Amino acid sequence: QEQLVESGGGLVQAGGSLRLSCAASGRTFSSYIMGWFRQAPGKEREFVAAISRSGGVTYYADFVKGRFTISRDNAKNTVYLQMNSLKPEDTAVYYCGADTRTSYIRTGASVYDYWGPGTQVTVSS
């Protein structure tokens, strides 16, 4: 059983930055594809970014390209999401997820096996 815990959310003005972290408890973190998703009130959970096991491959949703950067540190069992140039429409609860069953990036939330409780990001205009 893998446990994930996100941190780093908060309130920021439009144009500002936040860095989210997701710490994993297990010993096999480096074998997981890791992803970030978000969910705004009344909306479905949507894909934001994902990173390969080694960190060498990343993939982003179009609406965050050029603004967000996903990275990971396998020695620390942690995945990060650097968010720059934040917009009010980025307001949501952000979740990290672990896909334990494949070696390639997938963007559907249903394929991720483990989730953290989420961290709130609020961007004011």
N, C-alpha and C positions, 0 to 999 in steps of 0.2 A: 504494500500500500504506500503510495506516494502522497506526501502532504506538501502543498504549495501555499505560500503566504506572500501577498503583494504588500508593498508599502510605497510611500512617496507621493501619494495623491494629495490634493488640496485645492485651495482657491487661488486663482491667478488671473491677472488681467489679460485681455486680448493682446497678442503679440509676445507674451511671456513664454517661459519655458518651465518644464518639470521633467524630472527623471524618475521613472517608476522602476522598482526592483521587484523581483519575484524569487524568493528563496525556496529551494526544494530540500526535503529532508532525507531522501533516499540515497542509496549508494550508486545508483545506475543513472544518474541525471544525464551524463554524457551520452547515453544511448537513446535519449528522447529527442524528437522534434519538439521545439517549444514555440508556442504562439501567444500573441496578445489579441484579445478581443475586447469589444466594448458594447455596452447596452445602455441606451438612453431610455427614459420613461416612456412606456407605451410602444417601444420598438423591440424588434428581435435583436438577439446578440449578433454582432457583425465582426467579421474578420478585420484585423488591423495590420498585423505583421507576423512573420514566422521566420525561424532560423533553423538551419540544419544542425546536425549533431555536433559537428566540429566548429560550427560558426562560419564556415566558409561560404555558405549560400544563404541569402536572405530574400524575402519576398514581401511586397507591401501592397496594401489596397491603394487604388489610384488616389483616393482622397487624402492620403498622408505622404505620398511620395515627395521627397525633397524637404519634408518637414520633420518626420520621425525617423529614428534610427534604432534598430534592434541589435543587441549584442548579447554575448553570454560569456561567462567565466566558469568553465567546468571545474576548475580547482575550488571554486567557492560555491558551486551548485546554485548559481544565480544567473538569471536572465534579466536584461535591462531594456527599458524603452525610453530613449531620450526624445522628448517632445519639444519642438521649437515652433515658433510662430503660431502659437495656439490661437484657435478661433472659438467663438461662443458655441458653434456647432460641434466642437470636440467634447463638450460637456457630456459626461456619461460615467457609469461605473466601468472601470477597466479590470479585466480578468486575464490572468495567465493560465494557459492550459498546456498539458503534456500529451503528446501523441506517442504512445509507446509501441505501436504496432507496425510502423513503416519506417523506411529510411529516406523517404522523400517528403517534401512539404505538401501538406493538404490544407485547404482553407475552410472546410466545413466544420462548424462547431461540433457536430454530432460525432465526429471521428476522434475527438480528443477525449482521453480517458480520465484525466484528473484535472481538477480546477481548484484555484484558490477562491477565497471568499470575496475577493474584489476590493478595489480601492476607488473612492470617489474622486473624480476630477471635475472641477467647476471652473469654467472660463467666463469671466464677466466682460461685458462690452464697454 
